[in-house]
């Protein structure tokens, strides 16, 4: 089915569904062109924390973005209100396929007919819920990494995405301080995460086997690669519960992956060591 691209996007809102670690960062970046960004979450505490983070970080991001202008970041607890008038909807809820499928069914029924529907899923291709959308020509993956510090966005078709949708986002995203990269064929983990998964999994195995401490792993990795942070600290920033969900999904799809990385993550999550957001992961965060 043909899809007509949205118009008047400069004055129309954007909806981000999910106010967790990445959702609030996506809202932050999309609020740099003057329009309203609605950050939806079912719980008020998560929603308020997400809005507070994005509002606090926005001046610093704008200072580094020529031509940027502050948009209005507002919380939304009602899905229909969050979607009303939005030209772009970005889903950023936990890596639970059933949850995403249910959400996209609701979004498809409530969103504007010309709204682009995007998933920030880090491990599920949008083809996994394309049948939940009446017109999948408007559906695709927009995989954000960790803005505002890490700004690539991977664009991947659901298999039915109208090419003009991908073209339009590739054209627009640099204006928000983001760098688009096209994934040329469907790939679990896209481009970067396939590479990162190997680094992450071996890092977890090295720690789980007692070969080295997280501090030593990060120190040698940072020195050898020239990066500011090592993989343990990066996983802490993402959230170890999120890392575990992704690893469990990889293990379902790719039988034979080593068990020790997931065993270590399960133990840490059970102890409440989720990373930065809980104050303790591989490192302590006052």
N, C-alpha and C positions, 0 to 999 in steps of 0.2 A: 504494500500500500504506500502510495506517495506521501511524503511529509513536507509540509510547508514550514520553512524556517521562521522562528519568532522574529517579530519586528519591535521597534521602539525599546530595545533592550537597555538603552542608557537610563531610562526612567522606570523600568519595571524591576520588581524585587527578584532576589535569588533566595531559594530555600535550601538549607543544609539540614539534613535529617540525621541527628545524632550529635551530641555535644561533648563527646569524649575526647581523648587525646588528639585525634586527627580532625574530628568534626569541628572543634573550636578553632583549629589552625586553618582549616579550609575557609571557614567563615571569615576569619581575619584577613586572608589574602583576597577574598572576593569582595571585601568591603573597601577596597582601595580605589574605586572608580566613582564614588559618590552615591551609588544606589543603596537601597535598603537590603540588608541581608537578615533573613529570619532563621534563627538557630532553634530547631525543634528538638525537644527531648521530653519524654513522658514524666520524668521526675524533676521537680522544681529545683532541687539542690544541684543536680548535674547541669540543668539548663542555666541557672544563675551563675554557676562557676564558669561555665563555658563563655557566657556573655561577658563576664567580668574579665576573663583572660584576654579575649579578643579586643575589648575596648582598651585595656591597659597597654597592649602591645601595638595597637594601630598607629599611634604617633611615630614610634620608632621605625615601623615598616614604611610609612609614608615618607619619612625623611630620606630614605634610600631609593625612593621610586619617583623619578622625574615625571611630572604631569599627573601624579596621583592626587586624589581628593578623598577626604574622609566620608565614608558612607555611614549609615545608621545601622547598628547591630542590635537586634531586638530578639528576645526570647519568645518562643511560642510553645504552648502546651497543647494546642489543638491543631491536628494535622490539616484539616480543611482550611483553617485560617492561615497556616504557614504556607500553603500552596497557592492561595488565591492570587492570581495575577502574575505568578512567578514565571520567568522565561527559562530558567534553569533550575533543576532540582538535583541535588547531589546527595545520594544515600551514603551514610557513614556509620552504620550500626555494627554491632559485633559480628564476627565471622561465623554466623549460624545460617545455613542455607534456608531452613524452614522460615526463619524470621525474615530474611530478605525476600523470599517469595511472597510471603503474606504482605509485607510492606509494599512491594511493587504492585500487587493487585490493588491495594488501597490507593496508592499514588496514582495509578493509571485511571482510576475512577474519579478522582478528585482534582487532579492537576488540569491546568489549561490545555486545550487540545494541541496547541503549538509549543508546549514546553518540551525542552530537551530533558530526558531522564538519564541520569548518570549514576554509576555505582563506583564507590571508592574501594570496593572489596580488594583485598590484597592477595587473595588466593582463589576466589570464585570468578570465572568468566561470566560476563553478562548473558551469555547464551544459556546459562543454567536457570535463568528466570525470564527469558525472552517470551515464553509461552504465557507469562502472567500479564503481558502488555498487549493490548489489542493491535497496536501498530508498532512493532519492534524497530521500524525504521528510525525512530527517535531515541532508541536505547543504545548505550555503549558504556564501556568502562572508562572512568577518568581516575587513574590511580595516582594519588598524591603521595609523596614520600614523607617528609617531615618539615613542612614550611613553619616559620619563615626562613629557617637556616638552610634547609635542603629543598630546592624549589622545582625539580623536574616533575612533570605530570605525564604519565603514560596513557595514550589514547588507544583503545582496542575495541574493535567492532564486536557486536553480539552475533555477527553472521548475517544480519539483515540491516545493519545501520546504513542509513542514507549517507553516501560519501560527503555530501554537502554539510552534514552535521559535524563530521570530524574536521572538515576543512574550516568551518566557521570557528570551532573551538581552537584549532591550531592558530588561527589568525588572531583571536581575541586574548588568549591566555597570557602572552607576553605583556600586554597592557596591565595585567594584574601582578606583574613581577614574577611570573611563572614561565617555565620553559617546557613546551610540549614536545613529546617524542612519540612517534607513531609506531605501534606494534603491527607488523605487516601480516601476521597470521596469528590465530588464537594460540595462546601460550599460558599454561598455568604458571603463575608467578611473573608473567609479563617478561620484561628484559632484566631490569635491575634485580628484582627479587629472586630470580633464578640464580644469579651470581651470588647475591647476598645470602641465600639459603645455604649454599655450600660453605661459605665462611662461617656463618652462624652455627651450623650443625657441627662443624669441626671444632669451633671454639667451645661449645657445650661439651663435646666429647673429651676434649683436653682437660677441662675443669672437672668433669664427672669422674674421669679416670685418675685424677690426682697428679697429672703430669705437670700442671702449673696452676697457680692461683689466678683469679680474675685480674688482679693488679698486674701480674707479670705478663699475662696474655695481652692486656691492653697496652702495656708499655712497649713491648717488642713490636706489636702490630703498628702502633702509632709511629714509632721511630722508623721502622722499615718502609712504611707506606707513605709517610709524610702527612698523615691525617692527624687532626686535632684530638680525635677520640678513638678508642678501641671498641671492639664489638660488644664487650660486656656492658660498657657504659651506654652504648647505643641501644642495646636491648632493654636496659633499664628505662631509657627515655620512651621507648615504644610502649612498654608494659609487658611484663613477663607472662601475664595471663593471655595477652593478645598473641605473643610469640608462641605460646603453647597451643592455642587454638589453630594457628596456621600450621604448626608442625604436625598436629594430629590429622589435619586435612591432607597434608602431603603424604603422611603414612598410609592413609586410606587409599590414595590414588596410586602411590608408588610402593608396593609391598617390598619388604627387604631392607628398608632404611634402618639404620642402627637405633636401638631402643634407648641407650644410655642418655642421649640428649633430652628426650621426652621424660624419662624418669627423673632427671635432675630438675627439670622445669616443674613437673607435677609436685615434687617435694617442696620447692620454693613457694609455689602458689598456695599449697596447703598451709604453709607457715605464714601466709599473708605477706610474703616478700614479692611484691608486684613491681618494684622499681620505684621511680621517682614519685609516682602518684600515691604510693602507700608510705613513702619515707624510707623504704628499705628494699633493696633487691640484692644485686651483687655488691652494691655499695650502700652506705647509709647517707640519707639526705635530710639534714636538719630542717 
